[in-house]
Amino acid sequence: MSRNTEPPVDVDEAVARINSRGAKIQQEQLERTLSQLQQDGDLTAAQRLAVEQLSERLVERLLAVPRASLQDAARNADDERIETAISLFE
C-alpha cells in the first residue's frame, strides 16, 4: 500500500482509461469480424446486432475485474495499484 506525500492518483482517471482502451479494442475487433463475416456472405441485421452485442458483453465482462480492483484500491488508498492500472491501459 502506497502512502506518500504525492497527490493521490485519480481512480476515475484510471477507470476512464480502462473504459477507453476497452472501447477502442472492442470497436477494432468488431469491425474486423464484421468485415470477415460480410466477405463470407450477407449478414442479416439480427446477425450483425448479435455480433455487436457479443463484443460489448465480452469487453464489459473482461473489464469488470480491473474496475472492481481499482475501486478497492481507491478505498484502501493504494495509489501504487492505481498507477499500475493506468500504465497497463495506456
Backbone as ProteinMPNN parsed JSONL, in Angstrom:
{"seq_chain_A": "MSRNTEPPVDVDEAVARINSRGAKIQQEQLERTLSQLQQDGDLTAAQRLAVEQLSERLVERLLAVPRASLQDAARNADDERIETAISLFE", "coords_chain_A": {"N_chain_A": [[0.837, -1.165, 0.0], [0.623, 2.131, -0.901], [1.531, 5.042, 0.672], [2.175, 8.19, 0.515], [3.532, 11.538, 0.17], [2.812, 12.609, -2.225], [0.339, 13.877, -4.567], [-2.886, 12.273, -4.497], [-3.662, 9.536, -6.679], [-5.967, 9.681, -9.308], [-8.684, 7.714, -9.285], [-10.891, 7.702, -10.908], [-9.842, 8.609, -13.298], [-8.232, 6.452, -13.948], [-10.157, 4.419, -14.311], [-11.532, 5.544, -16.453], [-9.541, 5.412, -18.409], [-9.258, 2.655, -18.675], [-11.819, 2.002, -19.607], [-11.812, 3.448, -22.024], [-9.71, 2.246, -23.461], [-10.69, -0.362, -23.63], [-13.025, 0.088, -25.147], [-11.909, 0.962, -27.533], [-10.46, -1.293, -28.426], [-12.564, -3.098, -28.602], [-14.128, -1.921, -30.657], [-12.327, -1.997, -32.826], [-11.948, -4.791, -33.159], [-14.558, -5.61, -33.58], [-15.197, -4.346, -36.023], [-13.345, -5.644, -37.654], [-14.185, -8.324, -37.453], [-16.863, -8.179, -38.402], [-16.356, -7.369, -40.997], [-15.008, -9.626, -42.005], [-17.035, -11.552, -41.773], [-18.927, -10.511, -43.518], [-17.653, -10.821, -45.922], [-17.915, -13.492, -46.334], [-20.547, -13.781, -46.889], [-23.893, -12.42, -46.933], [-24.821, -10.576, -44.094], [-27.471, -10.65, -41.838], [-29.515, -8.116, -40.347], [-30.152, -8.853, -37.772], [-28.162, -10.755, -37.2], [-25.883, -9.154, -37.333], [-26.405, -7.391, -35.214], [-26.349, -9.24, -33.118], [-23.638, -10.0, -33.107], [-22.462, -7.523, -32.502], [-23.548, -7.062, -29.931], [-22.478, -9.242, -28.562], [-19.735, -8.601, -28.634], [-19.725, -6.296, -27.062], [-20.637, -7.309, -24.581], [-18.567, -9.105, -23.949], [-16.325, -7.396, -23.639], [-17.25, -5.817, -21.522], [-17.485, -7.752, -19.467], [-14.809, -8.617, -19.266], [-13.532, -6.296, -18.393], [-14.67, -5.787, -15.962], [-13.43, -6.877, -13.664], [-10.848, -5.512, -13.465], [-11.902, -2.918, -13.026], [-13.294, -3.239, -10.592], [-11.157, -3.907, -8.958], [-9.744, -1.516, -9.008], [-11.545, 0.162, -7.689], [-11.437, -0.998, -5.183], [-8.76, -0.488, -4.604], [-8.858, 2.281, -4.452], [-10.483, 2.639, -2.188], [-8.72, 1.707, -0.299], [-6.67, 3.47, -0.44], [-4.544, 2.868, -2.182], [-2.395, 3.945, -4.052], [-0.315, 3.066, -5.653], [-1.216, 0.701, -6.893], [-3.28, 1.754, -8.428], [-1.848, 3.476, -10.124], [-0.373, 1.562, -11.499], [-2.398, 0.241, -12.894], [-3.257, 2.321, -14.558], [-0.966, 2.601, -16.172], [-0.973, 0.143, -17.47], [-3.165, 0.274, -19.152], [-2.765, 2.248, -21.036]], "CA_chain_A": [[0.0, 0.0, 0.0], [1.44, 3.328, -1.044], [1.07, 6.226, 1.395], [3.257, 9.153, 0.445], [3.094, 12.928, 0.172], [2.399, 12.997, -3.566], [-1.124, 13.941, -4.68], [-3.465, 10.955, -4.763], [-3.954, 9.202, -8.062], [-7.394, 9.749, -9.554], [-9.21, 6.413, -9.698], [-11.8, 7.934, -12.032], [-8.994, 8.675, -14.488], [-7.818, 5.084, -14.254], [-11.321, 3.715, -14.857], [-11.783, 6.123, -17.776], [-8.538, 4.854, -19.342], [-9.628, 1.258, -18.919], [-13.001, 2.02, -20.47], [-11.42, 3.941, -23.344], [-8.913, 1.198, -24.126], [-11.607, -1.459, -23.932], [-13.9, 0.503, -26.246], [-11.096, 1.012, -28.758], [-10.203, -2.674, -28.848], [-13.859, -3.678, -28.978], [-14.514, -1.383, -31.954], [-11.404, -2.535, -33.836], [-12.224, -6.204, -33.38], [-15.904, -5.713, -34.148], [-15.097, -4.003, -37.445], [-12.6, -6.722, -38.323], [-15.035, -9.513, -37.51], [-17.988, -7.932, -39.311], [-15.813, -7.356, -42.351], [-14.758, -11.017, -42.39], [-18.317, -12.238, -41.936], [-19.594, -9.995, -44.708], [-16.977, -11.386, -47.081], [-18.413, -14.855, -46.496], [-21.963, -13.737, -47.279], [-24.655, -11.325, -46.354], [-25.229, -10.64, -42.699], [-28.756, -10.023, -41.575], [-29.463, -7.101, -39.293], [-30.177, -9.575, -36.497], [-26.841, -11.343, -37.001], [-24.963, -8.042, -37.048], [-26.708, -6.953, -33.856], [-25.88, -10.285, -32.201], [-22.176, -9.89, -33.03], [-22.174, -6.288, -31.778], [-23.873, -7.265, -28.521], [-21.486, -10.168, -28.031], [-18.474, -7.876, -28.415], [-19.929, -5.397, -25.918], [-20.7, -8.119, -23.35], [-17.229, -9.634, -23.668], [-15.489, -6.313, -23.107], [-17.782, -5.455, -20.205], [-17.116, -8.805, -18.504], [-13.356, -8.615, -19.091], [-13.092, -5.097, -17.678], [-15.321, -5.7, -14.647], [-12.461, -7.185, -12.6], [-9.948, -4.374, -13.231], [-12.649, -1.804, -12.431], [-13.535, -3.558, -9.182], [-9.867, -3.822, -8.283], [-9.44, -0.091, -8.843], [-12.405, 0.699, -6.635], [-10.849, -1.492, -3.936], [-7.519, 0.267, -4.399], [-9.23, 3.638, -4.023], [-10.945, 2.545, -0.793], [-7.556, 1.427, 0.542], [-5.652, 4.485, -0.749], [-3.415, 2.151, -2.783], [-2.046, 4.694, -5.255], [0.594, 2.278, -6.497], [-2.028, -0.21, -7.707], [-3.998, 2.59, -9.388], [-0.855, 3.902, -11.126], [-0.064, 0.387, -12.326], [-3.534, 0.042, -13.803], [-3.19, 3.378, -15.569], [0.109, 2.306, -17.114], [-1.338, -1.039, -18.244], [-4.233, 0.553, -20.1], [-2.465, 3.416, -21.865]], "C_chain_A": [[0.882, 1.227, 0.0], [0.804, 4.482, -0.28], [2.229, 7.205, 1.43], [2.678, 10.559, 0.386], [2.699, 13.43, -1.208], [0.873, 13.073, -3.62], [-1.697, 12.572, -4.996], [-3.757, 10.767, -6.246], [-5.474, 9.162, -8.218], [-7.902, 8.413, -10.093], [-10.188, 6.578, -10.858], [-11.034, 8.024, -13.345], [-8.578, 7.269, -14.911], [-8.968, 4.297, -14.873], [-11.635, 4.236, -16.261], [-10.796, 5.575, -18.805], [-8.848, 3.404, -19.682], [-10.814, 1.198, -19.877], [-12.65, 2.432, -21.89], [-10.658, 2.878, -24.127], [-9.798, 0.021, -24.52], [-12.509, -1.138, -25.109], [-13.149, 0.516, -27.572], [-10.849, -0.401, -29.299], [-11.486, -3.331, -29.335], [-14.255, -3.218, -30.374], [-13.633, -1.938, -33.071], [-11.744, -3.982, -34.173], [-13.607, -6.431, -33.981], [-15.869, -5.415, -35.643], [-14.403, -5.108, -38.224], [-13.481, -7.96, -38.51], [-16.2, -9.331, -38.472], [-17.525, -7.924, -40.759], [-15.582, -8.784, -42.848], [-16.061, -11.768, -42.638], [-19.048, -11.777, -43.192], [-18.941, -10.513, -45.976], [-17.507, -12.789, -47.377], [-19.875, -14.893, -46.929], [-22.652, -12.594, -46.584], [-24.984, -11.605, -44.894], [-26.606, -10.009, -42.566], [-28.562, -8.981, -40.48], [-29.425, -7.775, -37.927], [-28.822, -10.204, -36.193], [-25.82, -10.268, -36.642], [-25.157, -7.556, -35.613], [-26.197, -7.963, -32.83], [-24.368, -10.213, -32.024], [-21.784, -8.636, -32.245], [-22.428, -6.453, -30.278], [-22.889, -8.215, -27.847], [-20.186, -9.437, -27.722], [-18.594, -6.948, -27.208], [-19.944, -6.169, -24.601], [-19.331, -8.664, -22.97], [-16.332, -8.572, -23.044], [-15.95, -5.935, -21.705], [-17.372, -6.478, -19.146], [-15.62, -8.812, -18.232], [-12.871, -7.431, -18.258], [-13.707, -4.966, -16.289], [-14.323, -5.932, -13.511], [-11.465, -6.045, -12.399], [-10.664, -3.177, -12.605], [-12.881, -2.034, -10.941], [-12.246, -3.456, -8.377], [-9.469, -2.367, -8.042], [-10.295, 0.543, -7.748], [-11.893, 0.255, -5.263], [-9.569, -0.734, -3.603], [-7.821, 1.681, -3.909], [-9.685, 3.634, -2.563], [-9.774, 2.367, 0.167], [-6.409, 2.41, 0.319], [-4.37, 3.853, -1.304], [-3.066, 2.794, -4.129], [-1.153, 3.898, -6.198], [-0.193, 1.348, -7.419], [-2.79, 0.587, -8.779], [-3.046, 3.053, -10.493], [-0.478, 2.757, -12.047], [-1.176, 0.152, -13.335], [-3.529, 1.08, -14.912], [-2.136, 3.037, -16.619], [-0.227, 1.098, -17.992], [-2.348, -0.746, -19.347], [-4.005, 1.824, -20.911], [-2.427, 3.043, -23.311]], "O_chain_A": [[1.792, 1.342, 0.82], [-0.336, 4.858, -0.555], [3.142, 7.086, 2.248], [1.47, 10.746, 0.534], [2.286, 14.582, -1.341], [0.187, 12.425, -2.829], [-1.058, 11.784, -5.694], [-4.06, 11.72, -6.965], [-6.178, 8.66, -7.342], [-7.587, 8.029, -11.22], [-10.302, 5.688, -11.701], [-11.516, 7.57, -14.383], [-8.576, 6.944, -16.099], [-8.771, 3.583, -15.856], [-11.966, 3.456, -17.154], [-11.173, 5.305, -19.945], [-8.716, 2.98, -20.83], [-10.807, 0.432, -20.84], [-13.136, 1.836, -22.852], [-10.929, 2.643, -25.304], [-9.666, -0.524, -25.616], [-12.737, -1.986, -25.972], [-13.692, 0.128, -28.606], [-11.014, -0.656, -30.492], [-11.496, -4.029, -30.348], [-14.676, -4.033, -31.194], [-14.131, -2.306, -34.136], [-11.817, -4.35, -35.346], [-13.799, -7.337, -34.793], [-16.45, -6.154, -36.439], [-14.826, -5.463, -39.325], [-13.515, -8.558, -39.586], [-16.495, -10.222, -39.269], [-18.224, -8.418, -41.643], [-15.923, -9.109, -43.985], [-16.174, -12.528, -43.599], [-19.715, -12.574, -43.852], [-19.605, -10.635, -47.005], [-17.543, -13.218, -48.531], [-20.378, -15.954, -47.299], [-22.067, -11.895, -45.757], [-25.37, -12.713, -44.52], [-26.864, -8.946, -43.13], [-27.551, -8.982, -39.779], [-28.732, -7.306, -37.024], [-28.379, -10.186, -35.044], [-24.992, -10.46, -35.752], [-24.187, -7.338, -34.888], [-25.669, -7.576, -31.788], [-23.87, -10.35, -30.907], [-20.876, -8.683, -31.415], [-21.615, -6.031, -29.456], [-22.513, -8.011, -26.693], [-19.601, -9.637, -26.658], [-17.656, -6.832, -26.42], [-19.338, -5.739, -23.62], [-18.976, -8.682, -21.791], [-15.662, -8.822, -22.042], [-15.13, -5.754, -20.805], [-16.958, -6.103, -18.049], [-15.201, -8.993, -17.088], [-11.907, -7.555, -17.504], [-13.292, -4.103, -15.517], [-14.378, -5.239, -12.496], [-11.247, -5.636, -11.258], [-10.098, -2.495, -11.749], [-12.687, -1.129, -10.128], [-12.251, -2.974, -7.245], [-8.921, -2.033, -6.991], [-9.81, 1.367, -6.973], [-11.911, 1.027, -4.304], [-9.332, -0.381, -2.448], [-7.116, 2.21, -3.05], [-9.317, 4.52, -1.792], [-9.827, 2.822, 1.31], [-5.306, 2.208, 0.827], [-3.262, 4.249, -0.944], [-3.392, 2.267, -5.193], [-1.238, 4.054, -7.416], [0.133, 1.224, -8.599], [-2.922, 0.128, -9.914], [-3.403, 3.022, -11.671], [-0.284, 2.959, -13.246], [-0.908, -0.109, -14.508], [-3.77, 0.754, -16.075], [-2.385, 3.168, -17.817], [0.198, 1.044, -19.146], [-2.382, -1.442, -20.362], [-4.959, 2.412, -21.42], [-2.187, 3.898, -24.163]]}, "name": "protein", "num_of_chains": 1, "seq": "MSRNTEPPVDVDEAVARINSRGAKIQQEQLERTLSQLQQDGDLTAAQRLAVEQLSERLVERLLAVPRASLQDAARNADDERIETAISLFE"}
